[in-house]
Amino acid sequence: MRPRRLRPGWRAAGGERGGATICLLGVGLLFVVAGLFGAGVGAARVARQQALVAADLGALAGAARVLQDAPVACARAAELVAANAARLVWCRIDGLDVLVTTEVMVSPLPGMTRTARATSRAGPLRG
C-alpha cells in the first residue's frame, strides 16, 4: 500500500485547527446578544403599556368622582393607579376633566433601570 499524499495547505485529521468552532461560538454569541436586546425592548414596551392602562383607569376613576371634590377625585385615581402596579406622578382637575400621569419602573436588562411614563385624560362626553 502506498502512503497517502496530502495536498499543499491540507493537514491530517489530527491537525485540525478549530476554525469552525470559533465561528460557531461567534454566531451563538450574536444570537444571545440579539435575544437580550429583544427582551429589553419587549420589557420596555410592556412597561409603557402598563403605565398607559394605569393612567387610563386612574383618570376614569377620578372622573367618576370629580363632582365631589378635587382631592377625592385624585385620591380615587391614586387608588386605581396603585392597584395597577404604577405610581401616580401627577393628578389635576381641569373643569370636569381629570388628567393623570403615571410611571412604571422597568429593568429591561440587569443593571439598567428605566421609567415608562404615560398621561391620560377623562371627562364627560363633548360633542
C-alpha positions as CSV (number, residue, x, y, z in Angstrom):
1,M,0.0,0.0,0.0
2,R,1.3,3.4,-1.0
3,P,1.3,6.3,1.6
4,R,-1.3,8.9,1.1
5,R,-0.1,12.3,-0.1
6,L,-1.7,15.5,1.2
7,R,-2.3,18.5,-1.0
8,P,-0.4,21.7,0.0
9,G,-2.4,23.6,2.6
10,W,-4.2,20.5,3.9
11,R,-3.5,18.9,7.2
12,A,-4.0,15.4,8.5
13,A,-7.1,14.7,10.6
14,G,-5.2,15.0,13.9
15,G,-4.1,18.6,13.0
16,E,-7.4,20.4,12.7
17,R,-7.2,24.0,13.9
18,G,-10.8,24.5,15.1
19,G,-11.8,27.5,12.9
20,A,-15.4,26.3,12.6
21,T,-15.7,26.1,16.4
22,I,-14.7,29.7,16.7
23,C,-17.2,30.8,14.0
24,L,-20.0,28.8,15.7
25,L,-19.2,30.4,19.0
26,G,-19.3,33.8,17.4
27,V,-22.7,33.2,15.8
28,G,-24.0,31.8,19.1
29,L,-22.8,35.0,20.9
30,L,-24.5,37.1,18.3
31,F,-27.8,35.2,18.9
32,V,-27.5,35.7,22.7
33,V,-26.9,39.5,22.3
34,A,-29.8,39.8,19.9
35,G,-32.0,37.9,22.3
36,L,-31.1,40.1,25.2
37,F,-31.8,43.2,23.1
38,G,-35.2,41.9,22.0
39,A,-36.0,41.0,25.6
40,G,-35.1,44.5,26.7
41,V,-37.2,46.2,24.1
42,G,-40.1,43.9,24.9
43,A,-39.9,44.7,28.6
44,A,-39.9,48.4,27.9
45,R,-42.9,48.1,25.7
46,V,-44.8,46.1,28.3
47,A,-44.0,48.7,31.0
48,R,-45.2,51.5,28.7
49,Q,-48.5,49.7,28.1
50,Q,-48.8,49.1,31.9
51,A,-48.3,52.8,32.5
52,L,-50.9,53.6,29.9
53,V,-53.5,51.3,31.3
54,A,-52.9,52.6,34.9
55,A,-53.3,56.2,33.6
56,D,-56.5,55.4,31.7
57,L,-58.1,53.6,34.6
58,G,-57.0,56.2,37.1
59,A,-58.4,59.1,35.0
60,L,-61.7,57.3,34.6
61,A,-61.9,56.6,38.3
62,G,-61.1,60.2,39.1
63,A,-63.7,61.5,36.5
64,A,-66.4,59.4,38.3
65,R,-65.7,61.4,41.5
66,V,-64.8,64.8,40.0
67,L,-68.1,66.4,41.1
68,Q,-67.4,65.6,44.8
69,D,-64.1,67.4,45.1
70,A,-60.6,67.5,43.5
71,P,-58.8,65.7,46.4
72,V,-61.5,63.0,46.4
73,A,-61.1,62.5,42.6
74,C,-57.3,62.4,42.8
75,A,-57.4,60.0,45.8
76,R,-59.6,57.6,43.9
77,A,-57.3,57.9,40.8
78,A,-54.3,57.2,43.0
79,E,-56.0,54.0,44.4
80,L,-56.6,52.6,41.0
81,V,-53.1,53.6,39.7
82,A,-51.5,51.8,42.7
83,A,-53.8,48.7,42.1
84,N,-52.3,48.5,38.6
85,A,-48.7,48.5,39.9
86,A,-47.9,52.0,38.9
87,R,-47.1,55.3,40.7
88,L,-49.2,58.4,40.4
89,V,-46.9,61.2,39.4
90,W,-49.5,64.0,38.8
91,C,-53.2,64.5,39.1
92,R,-55.0,67.6,38.0
93,I,-58.6,68.7,37.6
94,D,-59.4,70.8,34.5
95,G,-63.1,71.7,34.7
96,L,-64.8,68.4,34.6
97,D,-61.8,66.6,33.2
98,V,-59.2,64.7,35.2
99,L,-55.6,64.5,34.0
100,V,-53.5,61.7,35.4
101,T,-49.8,61.0,34.8
102,T,-48.3,57.6,35.9
103,E,-45.0,55.9,35.7
104,V,-43.8,52.4,35.9
105,M,-40.2,51.4,36.7
106,V,-38.7,48.7,34.5
107,S,-35.4,46.8,34.4
108,P,-35.1,45.6,30.8
109,L,-31.6,44.3,31.3
110,P,-29.6,43.6,34.5
111,G,-28.2,46.8,35.9
112,M,-30.3,49.1,33.8
113,T,-33.5,50.7,35.1
114,R,-35.8,52.9,33.1
115,T,-39.1,54.7,33.7
116,A,-42.1,54.4,31.5
117,R,-44.5,57.4,31.8
118,A,-48.0,57.9,30.4
119,T,-50.7,60.6,30.7
120,S,-54.4,60.2,30.3
121,R,-57.4,62.5,30.4
122,A,-61.0,61.6,31.2
123,G,-64.2,63.6,31.5
124,P,-67.7,64.0,30.2
125,L,-68.5,63.4,26.5
126,R,-68.4,66.6,24.4
127,G,-69.9,66.8,21.1
